[in-house]
């Protein structure tokens, strides 16, 4: 299951609150007004887990917090956001009922802690993460790096709550020891001698694009790593199960006279063709390069950036419209590590 992590937008608050209501008893679930307050006051602390779908993304879980200047959770710190506070107070961690038992909550917590660690090391002022949980949830939070503090004075619902804490590291990891020139040369020799992955082109598969799609879980994702198709390069562009297969009209990416002999010509627009759709940002790629913004050659006023192999500059392999959160790779212009 390919999960994306991103900030929960204002338009997605209703979906997040629906997960809250489905996951907590009535006397413990936060109100919609509370969710709107948290997202409006601390949007960078409201992170969601998403499944990619053809129409965009589906929220399946979230973590939301506000800031406090107290080093322990209190009723006040659970209801008020203090700008510049040093404690990140987690209000809720919840996963949609149909996605539970699949590691979504733990993965989301680890992502959340990682983001806050990075922010703390960049000078954001965060010193610790605080939360309250029922006793049976202790194991989950310990796996995410939290320590048990004890019974909390906070009363919310009919059951007791226990406080847990994660102290954030304010120092970035120490750099590795410097290597001697001889060590560096030996490392470069080892890298250069490694065999590049073999990129199989789409015509190598008897079933065409259907042979490179993973249909499990209801989402049609790339079954194999996507590689640069140039023989001898084979740079990994995208790991498996990250992109979603979409059938949509072709896009003219270059004038016919400039088509590389290594790339298959795309159908004339608006003929439908197969694309790999990548979201929510360029960080989803392992290795990708971009051209400067150019005017689209298709009937559109939009400016696009062409996607290239970051190692050998072969392209265009796909495109990205400026301001969009979607990136498109032509299924016929990438290789597959089968």
Phi, psi and omega in degrees: 000122181270117182247133176254148178241133181201166177291141178279124182277167178301323181290347182257005182296322178300319179294320178295318181293327177297323176293320177301311182296324180285341187256344183237150173300159184303324183278358179244337184294137176290154180279162176298321179299321178295320178296317180297322178296313182298317181291324182285326183271327182222063184297331180284354178252011180245096187247136181244157170255133187230147167258132177288136176227165184300327182273000180144254181208153180240124179287127180239356179182166183199161167231132178228145184214167166227177182255152177220155175262010178263148179268012176214153181284133177227174176299320181294316182291339178275351184236354185228137176263123180254109180299130181086004179297152182264349179252126174271113183260107179285125178269323187204139169232117186214147180231141178304139185308321184287349182253003182287154181081010182244012179081011183294315183297315181295317178298320179294318179296317179297319177297318181296313179298318180299317179296319181289325175300314181296319180294319180297320180288343178265005176096020182290341179096356178288136179242334184202161173243131180241148174204163171240144184213159172284156189302326183289347180267001183305314183300319180299311184289329176295323177297333179271003175101008181271151177247151182282127179258311179144188182299133181265146176284350182291131176248119180211102187088192187266347184258153179288152178242150179237137182274142175229155187218145172232113178278128184274141175282126182266358180247134176293157179302144179295140178293152179295154179300144182292143181262153177286159177306323180296319179296318180297317180296318179297321179296317179297322178296320179295318180296315184292334181274349180291139180286129178290146177297143180278124181266115174272132179275161186304321179297346178289344182261124184301323181269008180064221186296334180294337180278349182247015181251137173261112184267001184290148177078007177084354178246139184264092184251169180289122184290330184238162170301142176265131186239161168297132184281353181291129178297125182097346176262285176065021179302137179284116181271319186208137177284163181294154177064027177255320183266157178246135179285129179226133173264118179209172185294153178293161177230134177281115186262339179204155174300148184303324183287349181254008181293129178291143179292346180271351184244142179284138177294139179272153179301155177290127178301144007261034179302132179293149176206176184262132179232150168264120180263125183242131178220168000262355180202177185294345179293346178291337181281153170277322187198112181209147176241158182234144171278171169292160179300134178230158177285132179299139177275349176277165180295079181205148178269358185285151171264143182231160170248135179274141181266132185230160170293128183288343182265317184243000177066016176293134179174182002280135176269343181182201186204165179212124179280133181304134179086353181267158176259013181247142178233139188237123175248131178289126182302330182275356183247009176238158175264168184231133178268085184268000000 
